[in-house]
Structure formats: structure tokens, C-alpha cells
Amino acid sequence: MKTLIIGIISFFSFWISAGNIDRGDYPKEWWVEIPREQGRGWEILPQEAKAGEVILSKKTVMGVFSNFAKAPFILDGVQYASIEGLWQGLKYPDPNLKGDTRFSVKTWPHTRAEVFAMDSWDAKSAGNAANVIMRDNQIEYVTYFDTLFDYVDGADGSAFHLELITNAIREKVLQNSAIKDLLIQTKGLILKPDHFMSNRYPASFYYHKILMKIRDEEL
């Protein structure tokens, strides 16, 4: 009987906390319906959120939480225009890193500093170009200051990258008051990405989970 009661309580706790949050408590614009033809093939639209969820859609104010969003912040004394700019800029040669062998390649389309100053698809495109160069030249590492690592190795490199991206997202939130206030306003909701996320991705790719951890444990 005691086990049954505990089970019932647990069920209703989950039902209240995760599955039946009243959207009336939040701005309805967060779930605005976007015609499917206006979305890209990879895109999860705002209205596709399940009960208790909100999509971090680039088509709503929630887009500020995307790595693509222009949201300047400083981390370890360096200015970045966006998380994406930081992420993709790590692939480029670092003039402050003595003996950076990536400088032996002469076809980099941007400087590291230029990519750090980018956001959105500009930063993503710069990273895509770097991916080709890295593949063609068997470069399997990126750098943050004097740390060389492979952020998809599923080991130390991925762990270092997770810590780095978590710190960067935290600073983005804390240094942009409007983003911080909006994140606090989402308390009680499960944040979901606006695109498919493979379960094979390293943890640093799951920006929505990093945001929730910061929101629920630090704000």
C-alpha cells in the first residue's frame, strides 16, 4: 500500500511539473504557429513543442539562446560576438600560440579574430570552410589559448570543450541582462533545440541542456 501511494504521488508530481504546465503563465508568442513551408527542412518550429516545453526557435524571441545569436560577451579577456563565433574560431590558427602548425596552411579564408567577431551563418560558414581545410591537411585539433584538443574525441577533449562552452554560455547570459531575464522567465519549462540533435553528439552540443543547468542551478 505504501509503495502504491508513493507511486501515485510520483506520477502526479511528474504530471504537474513536466507535462501539464499552463502556457498561460508564459507569453503566448513563444509558441506562435509558423507555417511549415516557412521553416527549413531541419527546423523544429515553435508550435511543435510538447506540453511543458518551449522550442528555442530562431523565429521567436527564444532565438537569443541559440549559439548563432549575436550576443557579445568576454571570456578570459577575449571579446566574442557569439557562441558560434567562439566555437568556429577555435579551428583557426592562433597568432598568440607559439609554433601553431596550422599557419603552414595558407588557404585559411579568415583570421581567428575575424571569426570571433562573427555570428549566425557567417560564423558557421567560416567553420565549415575550416573543416574542409582541417580534413584536407589532417588537422585533428582545435585550440583555446595553449590547450590543443579534439572536441569530438569522446574523452578529455570533449570534456574540456564542454567546460569551455558552458563557461561561454554562462558569460553570455550574465553579461547580457535581457538574455538573463528571459532565461529566468522560462523557469518551469523544458528548453528544446530548434533542430535535430543526434545522441552521438558530445555534451557540448546540447546548448539547451547547458542553459537549463545554468538557469536551474545558478539563477
C-alpha positions in Angstrom: 0.0 0.0 0.0 2.8 2.4 0.9 4.5 1.6 -2.4 1.3 2.3 -4.3 0.8 5.7 -2.5 4.4 6.7 -3.3 3.9 5.7 -6.9 0.7 7.8 -7.2 2.5 10.8 -5.6 5.4 10.4 -8.0 3.1 10.2 -11.0 1.2 13.3 -10.1 4.4 15.2 -9.3 5.7 14.4 -12.8 2.3 15.2 -14.4 2.2 18.6 -12.8 5.9 19.6 -13.2 6.7 18.3 -16.6 3.6 17.5 -18.7 0.9 20.0 -17.8 2.5 23.4 -17.3 -0.1 26.1 -18.2 1.2 28.0 -21.1 -1.0 30.9 -19.9 1.7 31.6 -17.4 4.1 32.5 -20.2 3.9 34.8 -23.3 1.9 33.0 -26.0 4.3 34.4 -28.6 6.8 31.7 -27.5 4.6 29.1 -29.2 3.5 31.1 -32.3 2.5 28.9 -35.1 4.8 29.2 -38.1 3.6 27.6 -41.4 5.7 24.6 -42.2 6.6 26.0 -45.6 8.3 28.9 -43.9 10.6 26.6 -42.0 13.7 24.9 -43.2 13.8 21.1 -43.5 15.9 20.7 -40.4 13.9 23.2 -38.3 11.7 22.3 -35.3 9.0 25.0 -35.2 7.7 26.7 -32.1 4.3 25.0 -32.2 5.9 21.6 -32.2 6.8 21.8 -28.5 5.2 19.2 -26.3 3.5 20.0 -23.0 5.9 21.7 -20.7 8.4 22.5 -23.4 9.4 25.6 -25.4 11.5 25.5 -28.6 14.5 27.8 -28.7 13.3 28.9 -32.2 15.2 31.5 -34.2 11.8 32.6 -35.3 10.8 33.9 -31.9 12.5 35.8 -29.1 13.8 32.4 -27.9 16.4 32.7 -30.8 18.6 34.7 -28.5 19.6 31.5 -26.8 20.9 30.0 -30.0 24.7 29.7 -30.4 24.1 31.7 -33.6 22.6 34.7 -31.8 24.6 38.0 -31.7 25.2 38.4 -28.0 28.6 39.9 -27.3 30.5 38.6 -24.2 34.0 38.5 -22.8 35.6 35.3 -21.7 39.1 35.1 -20.3 39.8 38.6 -21.6 38.8 38.0 -25.2 35.7 39.5 -26.8 33.3 37.3 -28.8 30.3 38.3 -30.9 28.5 35.0 -30.3 29.0 31.4 -29.1 29.2 30.3 -32.7 32.0 32.8 -33.4 34.0 31.4 -30.4 33.3 27.8 -31.4 34.3 28.1 -35.1 37.2 30.5 -34.4 38.9 27.8 -32.3 39.6 26.0 -35.6 41.7 28.8 -37.0 45.4 29.4 -36.4 46.2 31.4 -33.2 48.9 34.1 -33.7 49.5 34.1 -29.9 50.2 30.3 -29.9 53.9 29.8 -30.4 54.6 27.2 -33.1 51.0 26.8 -34.2 51.5 24.4 -37.1 48.2 25.4 -38.7 49.9 28.5 -40.1 51.7 26.2 -42.5 48.4 26.1 -44.4 48.0 29.3 -46.5 44.4 28.9 -47.5 42.5 30.0 -44.4 39.8 32.4 -45.6 39.6 34.4 -42.3 41.8 35.2 -39.3 40.9 33.8 -35.9 40.0 37.3 -34.7 37.7 37.8 -37.7 35.7 34.6 -36.8 35.5 35.6 -33.2 33.7 38.7 -34.3 31.1 36.8 -36.4 27.7 35.4 -35.6 25.0 33.4 -37.2 25.6 31.8 -40.6 28.7 33.9 -41.2 30.4 32.1 -38.3 29.0 28.8 -39.3 30.2 29.2 -42.9 33.7 30.2 -41.6 33.7 27.0 -39.5 32.6 24.9 -42.5 35.5 26.3 -44.6 37.9 25.4 -41.7 36.5 21.9 -41.6 37.5 21.3 -45.2 41.0 22.7 -44.6 41.4 20.6 -41.5 40.3 17.5 -43.2 42.5 18.0 -46.2 45.5 18.7 -44.0 44.9 16.0 -41.4 44.5 18.6 -38.6 42.5 16.9 -35.8 42.7 19.5 -33.1 41.4 23.0 -32.2 42.9 25.3 -29.6 41.9 27.5 -26.7 44.9 29.6 -25.6 47.6 27.0 -25.2 45.3 23.9 -24.9 45.1 21.7 -28.0 42.2 19.3 -28.1 39.8 17.3 -30.2 36.3 18.3 -29.1 34.7 15.2 -30.6 37.0 12.6 -29.1 34.5 11.5 -26.5 37.2 11.8 -23.9 39.4 14.5 -22.4 38.9 16.8 -25.4 35.2 16.6 -25.3 35.2 17.2 -21.5 37.4 20.3 -22.0 35.1 21.6 -24.7 32.0 21.1 -22.5 33.6 23.1 -19.7 34.6 25.8 -22.2 31.2 26.1 -23.9 29.4 26.0 -20.5 31.6 28.9 -19.3 31.0 30.8 -22.5 27.2 30.4 -22.4 27.2 31.4 -18.7 29.1 34.6 -19.5 26.8 35.3 -22.5 23.8 35.1 -20.1 25.3 37.0 -17.3 26.8 39.8 -19.5 23.5 40.4 -21.4 20.8 41.3 -18.9 17.9 40.9 -21.4 19.0 37.3 -22.1 19.4 36.6 -18.4 16.0 38.0 -17.6 14.4 35.9 -20.4 16.1 32.7 -19.2 14.8 33.3 -15.7 11.3 33.8 -17.2 11.5 30.3 -18.7 11.8 28.6 -15.3 9.4 25.6 -15.2 9.8 24.9 -18.9 12.0 22.3 -20.6 14.1 24.1 -23.2 14.4 22.3 -26.6 16.6 22.9 -29.6 15.1 24.1 -32.9 16.9 21.3 -34.8 17.6 17.6 -34.7 20.2 16.6 -32.1 21.9 13.2 -32.6 22.5 11.2 -29.5 26.1 10.7 -30.8 26.9 14.4 -30.2 29.3 15.3 -27.4 27.6 17.1 -24.4 28.9 20.5 -25.5 26.5 20.4 -28.5 23.4 20.3 -26.2 23.2 24.1 -25.6 19.6 23.8 -24.4 20.7 21.5 -21.5 23.6 23.8 -20.6 21.2 26.7 -20.5 18.8 24.8 -18.2 21.6 23.8 -15.9 22.7 27.4 -15.6 19.1 28.6 -15.1 18.1 26.0 -12.5 21.4 25.9 -10.5 22.7 29.4 -10.8 19.9 31.9 -11.4 
